[in-house]
């Protein structure tokens, strides 16, 4: 492991870690660059329906990407 002042690189998993205020190293993780498409009329209607009527399904779809 390579260690700098406020960051560390773990060669075993290839991740960088940042030292936080509570003196714990947290992994530096970011979401990938995904293509975001604008929703059309029916996409917005479906989203509204899921939010109002099927919140569990909406949350599942949102969290599973």
C-alpha positions as CSV (number, residue, x, y, z in Angstrom):
1,X,0.0,0.0,0.0
2,X,1.2,3.4,-0.9
3,X,0.4,6.1,1.6
4,X,0.4,9.8,1.1
5,X,-0.7,12.5,3.6
6,X,-4.5,12.2,3.3
7,X,-4.8,9.4,0.8
8,X,-3.7,5.8,0.3
9,X,-3.6,3.4,-2.7
10,X,-4.3,-0.3,-2.0
11,X,-2.5,-2.3,-4.7
12,X,-4.4,-5.5,-3.9
13,X,-7.8,-4.1,-5.1
14,X,-6.6,-1.0,-7.1
15,X,-8.6,1.5,-5.0
16,X,-7.6,4.9,-3.6
17,X,-8.7,5.7,-0.1
18,X,-9.2,9.2,1.5
19,X,-8.6,10.0,5.1
20,X,-11.7,11.6,6.7
21,X,-12.0,13.8,9.7
22,X,-12.8,10.8,11.9
23,X,-9.4,9.3,10.9
24,X,-10.9,6.5,8.9
25,X,-9.9,5.7,5.3
26,X,-12.9,5.6,3.0
27,X,-12.7,4.3,-0.6
28,X,-12.8,6.8,-3.4
29,X,-15.7,5.5,-5.4
30,X,-17.6,7.2,-8.2
31,X,-20.4,6.3,-10.5
32,X,-19.6,5.7,-14.1
33,X,-20.4,8.0,-16.9
34,X,-23.8,6.9,-18.1
35,X,-25.8,8.2,-20.9
36,X,-28.9,10.0,-19.6
37,X,-31.8,10.3,-22.0
38,X,-34.5,12.8,-21.7
39,X,-37.9,11.3,-20.9
40,X,-40.7,11.9,-23.4
41,X,-44.4,12.5,-22.6
42,X,-45.2,8.9,-21.9
43,X,-42.0,8.3,-19.9
44,X,-42.9,11.2,-17.6
45,X,-46.4,9.8,-17.3
46,X,-45.1,6.4,-16.4
47,X,-42.7,7.9,-13.8
48,X,-45.5,9.8,-12.2
49,X,-47.7,6.7,-12.1
50,X,-44.9,4.7,-10.5
51,X,-44.1,7.4,-7.9
52,X,-47.8,7.7,-6.9
53,X,-49.1,4.2,-7.3
54,X,-46.2,1.7,-7.2
55,X,-43.5,3.3,-5.0
56,X,-41.8,0.0,-4.1
57,X,-41.4,-0.9,-7.8
58,X,-40.1,2.7,-8.5
59,X,-37.6,2.5,-5.7
60,X,-36.4,-1.0,-6.9
61,X,-36.0,0.2,-10.5
62,X,-34.2,3.4,-9.3
63,X,-31.8,1.5,-7.1
64,X,-31.1,-1.3,-9.6
65,X,-30.3,1.4,-12.2
